[in-house]
Amino acid sequence: MTDAPLRVVVADDQTLVRTGFRMILTSDGIEVVAEAADGAQAVEAARRTSPDVVLMDIRMPEVDGLEATRRILTGAPGEPRVIILTTFDLDQLVYDALAAGASGFLLKDVTPEHLIAAVRLVRTGDALLAPAITRRLVERHATPIREAESDGPTEPHPDLTALTPRELEVLRLLAQGLSNTELAARLHLSETTVKTHVSRILAKLQLRDRVQAVVVAYETGLVRAADRRSS
């Protein structure tokens, strides 16, 4: 139920960060059901409290945020959304967490308003996709599943064969950072039709959200950095 209290776990090895985020969230009526100082505690807290969202620091002792994200996002029904917290906007671990299923990431100097909006956004099932940063992050760290030996096109991943030509076109543009409004304008479609295409893409490829779609588009070679620069 979207009108039920939003429940969050905050995982960070710095007490002041956890306290600050708790104050910001609770001031807006968001319930912080648990705090965790490392990844192992975050996994335990997520399993114990079944939150809607986990705010996960990427660099923590014992078990880092990447491994904790993998353990939490097991594919079981009702799993929470994970937002990665980092002081770095381009970090290999952040990319790996997105590939593992995190719904986006925030820099730790995020404004209170942006933090609250981000938590509410991913709770609805959407992805926290900041196109410029996420695209740059994926371009830097994604490795195509089949590395091309020549300048020829990369062989498509078998999963992509389930997509129609129109869905492949939508995925290619989505991976370049276009919003639904921009996709609709580019393809001369209604936003409702675009949303339907995006939903079908996610369902066919068994992806959680748009962030994972961007990762897949680069890792399969459907989109490459050179393609984006020439578009």
PERA-V309120 format. One record per backbone hydrogen bond with DSSP energy under -0.5 kcal/mol. CO is the residue of the C=O (numbers start at 0). NH is the residue of the N-H. Records with the same first field share a line. If there is no record, write none. Layout:
# PERA-V309120
CO=NH, NH
This chain:
# PERA-V309120
0=3
5=30
6=51, 52
7=32, 33
8=10, 54
9=11, 35
10=56
12=14
13=17
14=18
15=19
16=20
17=21
18=22
19=23
20=24
21=25
22=26
23=27
24=27, 29
25=28
29=31
30=7, 32
33=9
35=11
37=41
38=42
39=43
40=44
41=45
42=46
43=47
44=48
45=49
51=80
52=8
53=55, 82
54=10, 56
55=84
57=59, 64, 65
60=38, 62
61=63
62=38
63=67
64=68
65=69
66=70
67=71
68=72
71=73
75=78
80=53
81=83, 102, 103
82=55
83=105
84=57
85=107
90=94
91=95
92=96
93=97
94=98
95=99
96=100, 101
97=100
102=127
103=83
105=85
106=109
110=114
111=115
112=116
113=117
114=118
115=119
116=120
117=121
118=122
119=123
120=123, 125
121=124
126=128
127=104, 129
128=130
129=133
130=134
131=135
132=136
133=137
134=138
135=139
136=140
137=141
141=143
144=146
156=159
157=160
158=161
159=162
163=167
164=168
165=169
166=170
167=171
168=172
169=173
170=174
171=175
172=175, 177
173=176
178=182
179=183
180=184
181=185
182=186
183=187, 188
189=193
190=194
191=195
192=196
193=197
194=198
195=199
196=200
197=201
198=202
199=203
200=204
201=205, 206
202=205
208=212
209=213
210=214
211=215
212=216
213=217
214=218
215=219
216=221, 222
217=220
218=144
223=226, 227
224=228
225=229
226=230
227=230
